[in-house]
Amino acid sequence: MTMKLSQFVWVSALLLTVLCLVCEAAETEQLKFEEMLKHPEEHWYDLTMLGMKIGYLHIYLEKTEYQGEEMIRSRTDMVMQFKGFGNNMKIEMNRIEYSDSNFMPRYFVLTSNESGEKKVEGKIKDNVAYMKTTLNGQTTESEIVVPEGTISDTVAVNYLLSKDQMKIGEKLNYHTFSFDLLQSIKTELSVVDEASLTYQSEEKQVYILAQKLDIMGGINSRLWVTRDGTMYKSAIDMMGLTMVATKTDREKALDAVEEVDLVLSTRIIPTGKKPKQGTSRFVGSVQLSKGNLNEAIMTNSSQKLKLNSERSGTLSIEIPEVEDENCVDLPVKDPEFQTFLSATAFIEAAHPEVRAKAMEILDGEVNSWRASKKLCKWVYKSITEKKLTGGFNSSLKTLESLSGDCTEHTVLLIAMARSVGIPARICSGLVFSKDAFYYHFWPEVYVGTWVQMDPTLGQNIADANHIQLQGSILESGTMVEFTEGVFRTLNQLEIDIVE
């Protein structure tokens, strides 16, 4: 019943590749594109979290041509393995990218198993990124405007070197395009210190760079780089956890990983009273060790936050009753809610198999709330293999497999609800179960008013032990927006339950 912490680690590791994907270059005061990659380069990195090895990165770079222009071609392979509630999860990603002589990204292909079989292909032309996302055989297209002067996220350090700014105190501000998050990100890269480190018994003099990505409240990282542009170490701070990549050789990179149970390592054990399952009221004191509490916890019609300071306050949750006769009939036609009837990459609401199954379950029911309860009951009972998975499976994949955790329960219910005219959207946050709060996904449906449900737990109305951190928006093709609450609260939030 945990939210995809694997997706959180996935995003973090992908951001980490932004730091590791740099090209070894000639030792000159002014790095030129034509001086880069006189020979193909290959780098291997250990990936560690909580001080234990969880996988590796493999990077291969070379000069090549793309559509008649000389380009830098980079290939990245990433493999991570860890546990969640004792279940083994393995995440694999491959990315190929081409960047031009101005460090501008031009074309990329990303494949992964983090959401079943996923492929993202894109190109950037005239400051517009055109992207196709294929998930389990279904393709969606999107495009976004890319700011002028945006550079590839794989050559940021080379960009710094090209400006002859590898000096303590130097700072660059620019946009990088993240192929993994499918968006342009404001970035600051500065040189903060010099140091030495040991690599294969040899001392290396390195510059320490600080990088800040203006996303999810600010993601900070450190890079250890030699003057020739070679990355020996990088670390990304993720609100209490740190993902580290350390340069090594192929043999060591492919060594066995250690057992890291990410779910148990990131749960929040509250103090005070123990919540009761199914309760309609929750009151607790909440406190963040870092950041802004008002930006970490949502306020909505049933969830209220009274701040004592920027980092502390009282959270109260009151679950309303829902009467069938007060709810609208299907389909909901109010234009205000039409956004949440659309199909997206993960929620295939327009697919005939999804709609056919939903119509079969409803069996002629037209009352939106009674229909929602029928769908919720069916999803809860039909997903019999309730296991933690490595990424977000789509609604269609979940309908076919009838397996998965809270994210699969959520996308399937939302897809079926939308297919019959019930607006629905994702909630992400925390839920109390047995001994602690765990990160979690659950759906919300509009039946004349918004009502949160939880098919993972078999609750027609999600109880007051659900603390919403993100939601109320249409999901993107990456769903990365729903991990922001994790970044803001992971190992930083304390909860003391009053009632």
C-alpha positions in Angstrom: 0.0 0.0 0.0 3.0 2.2 -0.3 3.3 5.0 -2.9 6.0 4.4 -5.6 9.1 5.2 -3.5 10.8 3.3 -6.3 9.5 6.1 -8.6 11.0 8.6 -6.2 14.4 6.8 -6.3 14.0 6.5 -10.1 13.6 10.3 -10.4 16.4 10.8 -8.1 18.7 8.5 -9.9 17.8 10.1 -13.3 18.6 13.5 -11.8 21.9 12.0 -10.7 22.7 11.0 -14.3 22.5 14.8 -15.0 25.5 15.1 -12.7 27.4 12.1 -14.0 27.0 12.5 -17.7 30.0 14.7 -18.5 32.6 14.4 -21.2 36.3 14.0 -20.6 38.1 16.8 -22.5 41.4 18.3 -23.2 43.1 20.3 -20.4 42.9 23.7 -21.9 41.8 27.0 -20.5 39.1 27.3 -23.0 37.3 24.1 -23.9 36.1 23.9 -27.5 33.6 21.5 -28.9 36.1 20.2 -31.5 38.6 19.4 -28.7 36.1 17.2 -26.9 36.0 13.4 -27.2 39.0 12.9 -29.4 38.4 9.2 -28.5 35.2 7.5 -27.2 34.9 7.7 -23.4 33.4 5.0 -21.1 32.6 5.5 -17.4 31.2 3.1 -14.7 29.7 4.3 -11.4 28.5 2.6 -8.3 25.1 3.8 -7.1 24.6 3.8 -3.3 21.8 4.9 -0.9 21.8 4.7 2.9 25.5 3.8 2.5 24.6 0.6 0.7 25.0 -0.3 -3.0 21.8 -0.4 -5.0 23.0 -0.5 -8.5 25.2 1.1 -11.2 25.5 3.6 -14.0 27.3 2.9 -17.3 28.0 5.8 -19.6 29.5 5.8 -23.1 30.2 8.9 -25.1 31.5 9.5 -28.6 31.5 12.1 -31.4 29.2 11.2 -34.3 27.0 12.8 -36.9 23.2 13.3 -36.7 21.3 14.7 -39.7 24.6 15.9 -41.3 25.9 17.7 -38.1 28.7 16.8 -35.8 27.2 15.8 -32.4 28.0 14.3 -29.0 26.3 11.0 -28.6 25.8 9.7 -25.1 24.4 6.3 -24.0 23.4 5.7 -20.4 22.5 2.4 -18.8 21.2 2.4 -15.3 20.2 -0.6 -13.1 18.9 -0.4 -9.5 17.7 -3.1 -7.2 16.2 -2.7 -3.7 13.4 -4.1 -1.5 10.0 -2.8 -0.4 8.3 -4.8 2.4 10.7 -7.6 1.6 9.8 -7.7 -2.1 12.6 -7.5 -4.6 12.4 -4.7 -7.2 14.7 -4.1 -10.2 14.6 -0.9 -12.3 16.4 -0.6 -15.6 16.8 2.3 -17.9 18.6 3.0 -21.2 19.0 6.5 -22.7 20.6 7.6 -26.0 21.0 11.3 -26.7 22.5 13.6 -29.3 23.8 17.2 -28.4 25.1 19.8 -30.9 28.1 22.1 -30.8 26.2 24.6 -28.7 25.5 22.0 -26.1 21.8 22.1 -27.2 19.9 18.8 -26.9 18.6 17.7 -30.3 17.3 14.1 -30.1 16.8 11.4 -27.5 15.3 7.9 -26.9 14.6 6.7 -23.4 13.5 3.1 -22.6 12.7 1.7 -19.2 10.9 -1.0 -17.3 9.8 1.4 -14.5 6.2 1.4 -15.8 6.0 -1.9 -17.7 7.5 -1.4 -21.2 8.0 2.4 -21.6 9.7 4.3 -24.4 10.0 8.1 -24.7 11.3 9.5 -28.0 11.8 13.2 -28.6 13.5 15.9 -30.6 14.0 19.7 -30.0 13.7 22.0 -32.9 13.2 25.8 -33.0 12.9 25.9 -29.2 10.1 23.4 -29.1 10.4 19.8 -27.7 8.3 17.3 -29.5 7.8 14.0 -27.6 6.1 10.6 -28.0 5.6 8.4 -25.0 4.7 4.8 -25.7 3.6 2.8 -22.6 2.6 -0.8 -23.1 1.8 -0.3 -26.8 -0.2 2.9 -26.3 1.4 6.2 -27.7 0.6 9.7 -26.6 2.2 12.9 -28.0 3.1 16.1 -26.3 5.2 19.3 -26.9 6.5 22.1 -24.7 8.4 25.3 -25.4 12.1 25.2 -24.4 13.7 28.5 -23.3 16.3 30.0 -25.7 19.9 28.8 -24.8 18.7 25.6 -23.0 21.6 23.1 -22.8 21.6 19.3 -22.6 21.6 18.0 -19.1 24.4 15.7 -20.1 27.0 18.3 -20.8 26.5 20.9 -18.0 30.1 20.7 -16.7 31.4 21.0 -20.2 29.4 24.1 -20.6 31.1 25.5 -17.4 34.5 24.5 -18.8 33.7 26.1 -22.2 33.1 29.4 -20.4 36.5 29.1 -18.7 34.8 29.2 -15.3 36.2 26.2 -13.5 37.4 28.5 -10.7 36.3 28.8 -7.1 33.6 31.4 -6.8 32.5 31.1 -10.4 28.7 30.6 -11.0 26.5 29.9 -14.0 22.7 30.2 -14.3 21.0 28.5 -17.3 18.3 26.1 -18.3 18.8 22.4 -18.7 16.4 20.1 -20.5 15.8 16.9 -18.6 14.8 14.1 -20.9 13.8 12.1 -18.0 11.4 14.7 -16.5 10.4 16.0 -20.0 10.8 19.6 -19.0 13.3 22.5 -18.9 14.7 23.3 -15.5 16.3 26.4 -14.2 19.7 25.4 -12.9 22.5 27.0 -11.0 26.0 25.6 -11.1 28.8 27.0 -9.0 32.4 26.1 -8.1 32.7 26.1 -4.3 36.0 24.4 -3.3 39.0 22.3 -4.3 39.9 18.9 -2.7 41.6 15.6 -3.4 40.2 12.1 -3.6 41.6 8.7 -4.1 40.7 6.7 -7.2 42.2 3.3 -7.7 45.1 4.2 -5.3 45.8 7.4 -7.2 45.2 10.9 -5.8 43.0 13.1 -7.9 42.7 16.9 -7.5 39.1 17.9 -8.0 36.9 20.9 -8.0 33.7 20.6 -5.8 30.7 22.0 -7.7 27.3 22.8 -6.2 24.3 22.4 -8.4 20.7 23.4 -7.7 17.7 22.4 -9.8 14.7 24.7 -9.5 12.2 21.9 -9.1 10.3 20.2 -6.2 11.3 23.0 -3.8 14.9 22.9 -5.0 17.1 19.8 -5.4 20.7 20.3 -4.3 23.7 18.2 -5.3 27.5 18.1 -5.2 29.9 17.1 -7.9 33.6 16.2 -7.7 35.2 17.0 -11.0 38.7 17.2 -12.3 39.8 20.0 -14.5 39.6 17.8 -17.6 35.8 17.4 -17.0 35.9 13.9 -15.6 33.3 13.2 -12.8 34.6 11.0 -10.0 31.7 11.4 -7.6 28.3 13.0 -7.4 25.7 13.2 -4.6 22.1 14.4 -4.7 20.4 15.4 -1.4 16.8 14.2 -1.4 15.4 15.6 1.9 17.1 13.3 4.3 18.4 10.7 1.9 21.4 10.9 -0.4 22.0 9.1 -3.7 25.7 8.8 -4.5 27.4 7.8 -7.7 31.1 6.9 -7.4 33.4 6.3 -10.3 34.7 2.7 -10.5 35.6 0.0 -13.0 33.3 -2.4 -14.8 33.9 -5.4 -12.6 33.2 -3.6 -9.4 30.2 -1.8 -10.9 28.6 -5.1 -11.8 29.2 -6.6 -8.3 26.2 -7.7 -6.3 24.0 -5.1 -4.6 23.2 -5.0 -0.9 19.7 -5.4 0.5 18.0 -2.0 1.1 14.3 -2.0 2.2 13.4 1.5 1.0 9.8 1.4 2.3 10.8 0.5 5.9 13.6 3.0 5.8 11.3 5.9 4.9 8.2 5.2 7.0 7.1 7.8 9.5 6.4 6.4 13.0 4.2 8.9 14.8 4.0 9.7 18.5 0.9 10.2 20.5 -2.4 8.3 20.1 -2.7 5.4 17.7 -5.2 6.0 14.8 -8.1 3.7 14.3 -8.8 2.3 10.9 -11.8 3.8 9.3 -11.9 6.9 11.5 -13.6 10.0 10.2 -11.5 12.5 12.2 -7.8 13.1 12.7 -6.0 15.8 14.6 -2.2 15.9 14.9 0.8 18.2 15.4 3.1 18.2 12.4 6.6 19.5 12.1 9.2 19.7 9.3 12.9 19.8 10.1 13.5 21.7 6.9 11.4 23.6 4.3 8.0 25.1 4.5 5.1 23.1 5.9 2.5 25.0 4.0 4.2 23.9 0.7 4.4 20.3 1.8 0.9 19.6 3.0 -2.2 20.4 1.0 -5.3 22.2 2.2 -8.7 21.2 0.9 -12.3 21.0 1.9 -11.7 18.2 4.4 -8.0 18.8 5.3 -7.0 21.9 7.2 -3.5 23.1 8.3 -3.2 25.7 11.0 0.4 27.0 11.1 2.3 27.9 14.3 5.4 28.7 12.3 6.8 28.0 8.9 7.8 24.5 10.0 5.1 23.5 12.5 1.4 23.5 12.9 -1.8 21.5 13.6 -3.3 19.3 10.9 -7.0 18.4 11.1 -8.9 16.1 8.8 -12.7 15.7 8.8 -14.3 13.1 6.4 -17.8 14.2 5.2 -20.7 11.8 4.7 -21.9 11.3 1.1 -25.6 10.7 0.4 -26.5 8.9 -2.9 -29.5 11.2 -3.5 -27.4 14.3 -3.4 -25.0 13.1 -6.1 -25.3 13.8 -9.8 -26.2 11.3 -12.6 -23.8 10.1 -15.3 -22.2 11.4 -17.3 -21.0 14.5 -15.5 -21.2 17.4 -18.1 -20.1 20.4 -16.0 -17.3 22.0 -18.2 -15.3 22.8 -15.0 -14.5 19.1 -14.5 -14.0 18.0 -18.1 -10.2 18.0 -17.7 -10.5 15.0 -15.4 -12.3 12.9 -17.9 -9.4 12.8 -20.4 -7.2 9.9 -21.3 -3.4 10.2 -20.5 -0.3 8.0 -20.9 -1.0 6.1 -17.7 -4.8 6.4 -17.6 -6.3 5.0 -20.8 -9.8 6.1 -20.2 -10.7 6.0 -23.9 -9.6 2.4 -24.4 -12.5 0.2 -25.4 -11.5 -2.6 -23.0 -11.4 -0.2 -20.0 -14.8 1.3 -20.9 -16.3 -2.2 -21.5 -15.2 -3.5 -18.1 -16.5 -0.3 -16.4 -19.9 -0.6 -18.1 -20.1 -4.3 -17.2 -19.4 -3.4 -13.5 -22.0 -0.6 -13.4 -24.7 -2.8 -15.0 -26.9 0.2 -15.9 -26.2 2.3 -12.7 -26.4 6.0 -13.5 -26.0 7.6 -10.0 -22.4 8.8 -9.9 -21.8 7.9 -6.3 -23.3 4.4 -6.4 -21.4 3.8 -9.7 -18.1 5.0 -8.0 -18.7 2.6 -5.1 -19.3 -0.3 -7.5 -16.0 0.5 -9.3 -14.1 0.8 -6.1 -15.4 -2.5 -4.7 -14.5 -4.3 -8.0 -11.0 -2.9 -8.1 -10.3 -3.9 -4.5 -11.6 -7.4 -4.9 -10.3 -8.1 -8.4 -6.6 -7.1 -7.9 -5.8 -10.2 -6.0 -2.0 -10.1 -6.4 -1.4 -7.0 -4.2 2.4 -6.7 -4.6 4.8 -3.8 -4.6 6.0 -3.1 -8.1 8.9 -1.1 -9.5 7.0 1.7 -11.3 3.7 3.0 -12.4 1.9 0.4 -14.5 -0.8 1.8 -16.7 -4.5 1.2 -16.2 -4.8 -1.1 -19.2 -1.8 -3.1 -18.0 -3.3 -3.4 -14.6 -6.6 -4.5 -16.0 -4.8 -7.2 -17.9 -2.7 -8.4 -15.0 -4.9 -7.6 -12.0 -1.8 -7.1 -9.9 0.0 -4.2 -8.3 0.0 -1.9 -5.3 -1.7 1.4 -4.5 -0.6 3.1 -7.8 -2.1 0.3 -9.9 -5.4 0.3 -7.9 -5.5 4.1 -8.3 -4.9 4.4 -12.0 -7.3 1.5 -12.8 -10.2 3.1 -10.8 -9.6 6.5 -12.3 -9.5 5.2 -15.8 -12.7 3.3 -15.4 -14.4 6.2 -13.7 -13.4 8.6 -16.5 -14.5 6.2 -19.2 -18.1 6.3 -17.9 -18.2 10.1 -17.3 -17.1 10.4 -13.6 -14.3 13.0 -13.3 -11.4 11.5 -11.3 -7.9 12.5 -10.3 -4.9 11.3 -8.3 -4.1 12.0 -4.6 -0.7 11.3 -3.2 0.6 11.5 0.3 0.7 9.4 3.5 -1.6 6.8 5.0 -1.4 5.1 8.4 -1.2 1.3 8.4 -0.4 -0.9 11.4 2.5 1.0 12.9 3.4 3.9 10.8 2.6 6.3 8.0 3.7 5.2 4.5 3.7 7.0 1.2 0.6 6.2 -0.7 -1.6 6.8 -3.8 -5.4 6.9 -3.8 -8.1 8.3 -6.2 -10.6 11.2 -5.9 -13.9 11.2 -7.8 -16.3 14.1 -8.6 -20.0 13.1 -7.9 -21.3 16.6 -7.3 -18.5 17.1 -4.8 -15.0 15.7 -4.7 -14.8 12.5 -2.7 -11.6 10.6 -1.9 -11.7 6.8 -2.1 -9.2 4.1 -1.4 -9.6 0.9 -3.5 -6.2 -0.4 -2.2 -7.7 -0.6 1.4 -11.2 -1.3 0.3 -12.5 2.0 1.6 -15.4 3.7 -0.4 -14.5 6.9 1.4 -10.8 7.2 2.3 -10.6 7.5 6.1 -9.0 10.4 8.0 -5.7 8.6 8.3 -4.9 9.8 4.7 -2.7 13.0 4.6 -2.7 14.5 1.2 0.6 16.1 0.0 0.0 16.4 -3.8 -2.9 16.1 -6.2 -5.9 18.0 -7.7 -4.1 18.2 -11.1 -4.1 16.2 -14.3 -1.3 13.7 -14.3 1.6 14.2 -16.7 3.3 11.6 -18.9 5.9 11.1 -16.2 3.8 11.5 -13.0 6.8 13.1 -11.5 4.6 15.8 -10.0 3.3 13.3 -7.5 6.7 12.7 -6.0 7.2 16.3 -4.9 5.5 15.6 -1.6 8.0 12.8 -1.0 11.0 15.1 -1.7 9.6 17.7 0.7 8.8 15.4 3.6 11.0 12.3 3.3 12.8 11.8 6.7 11.9 15.3 7.6 8.3 15.2 8.8 7.3 14.4 12.4 3.7 13.6 13.3 2.3 13.6 16.9 -1.3 12.4 16.9 -3.7 14.2 19.3 -7.0 12.5 18.3 
